[in-house]
Amino acid sequence: MHGIGPLVEVFFLLLAAELVGWLFARLKQPVVIGEVLAGVLVGPALLGLVHDGEILEFLAELGAIFLLFMVGLETRLRDILAVGKEAFLVAVLGVLFPFVGGYFFGQSIGFGQLPALFLGTALVATSVGITARVLLELGVLSRSYSRIILGAAVIDDVLGLIVLAVVNGVAQSGTFELAVALRITLLSVLLVGGAMLLVPWLRRVSLPRFTLGNPFGFALLVGVGLAALAATIGLAPIVGAFLAGMLLAEVREELAIEEHIRAVGQFLTPIFFAMVGVRLELAALLSAKVWLVGSGVLLIALLGKLLGGFLGAMSQGFRRAVVVGIGMAPRGEVGLIVAALGLAAGAVNEEEYALVLFMVVGTTLLAPLFLRPAIAWAERRQVPEDSS
């Protein structure tokens, strides 16, 4: 009888995600927002049918891993490299603008230096899962703007971790720890570079003999293995999953694994987004001060990424550059991790934590709403060569 509780909670989570997601699809709104709101509905904030726990947390993490694994399967390395310069520029500017904006905004409203640094850091990293889901839904993963967003998200994650390592080091010891930042940079470059070096080899070998007659099992091994490796070296597991998908994209026709991966993803991915809703602490968001000051933080969060993405992707044309900027806007779990670390270290108080929570909720809900019409607007001017 031990597993009955979590099993019932998974049922309620899936039921709510399917029903509210279906309703949002009928209303021509992003399904991902419906799934997040489904989590709020059945979570502690409202009905109290589902609570955060280790089992659901693990299933949610697997959901994020399989989402990015699926997205990686649709993305070949040569497509990412073709927009590499723009992706790098988008990532760097998309880290710089929100960090500087968040830090100075924090200072201007009376935050101490350390809380202001944590606020800037919480605005840095993009949560690409939300954007990836919308791109997947709309079938535009082959577009150049999608490849820029995905490439930038990998670089963004590395840069965000370096900033977090530095700020957390300052909070813990009062000093800037160069060694920690250098270690994360080196390990990240080795992981991404190693995956890239494997691509030409994968194109040459006959993979079916490596799969022991079970291509799907082999794909799972590669996906979960690279996600675990990324987590071990301090990167987000979704970065490893995306790289694994990108590797297998080179041989996906040969292995015929896409349908199986998608089936697993359709079970786990709604759990990931619904758990975002379950974890939302609505009580912390009800204060008038949090709404007032949080709106300023939310504006900086949205404009910082929009400006960084737009300037970095200007070579793609005005409309696509706007899509890239909006696509980089959601913050999701990364911002919450930063805020939780700040709270644990005593660097931010409950009210400052609530501001970050407000920003995360705002970017998570608003970005997909703006992304769909922005993509429709960009697609009206789509050039034929990009429609592959």
Secondary structure by P-SEA (a helix, b strand, c coil): ccaaaaaaaaaaaaaaaaaaaaaaaaacccaaaaaaaaaaaacccccccccccaaaaaaaaaaaaaaaaaaaaaccaaaaaaaaaaaaaaaaaaaaaaaaaaaaaaaaacccaaaaaaaaaaaccccaaaaaaaaaaacccccaaaaaaaaaaaaaaaaaaaaaaaaaaaaacccccaaaaaaaaaaaaaaaaaaaaaaaaaacccccccccccaaaaaaaaaaaaaaaaaaacccaaaaaaaaaaaacccccccccaaaaaaaaaacaaaaaaaaaaaccccccccaaaaaaaaaaaaaaaaaaaaaaaaaaccccaaaaaaaaaaaccccaaaaaaaaaaaaaccccaaaaaaaaaaaaaaaacaaaaaaaaaaaaaaaccccccc
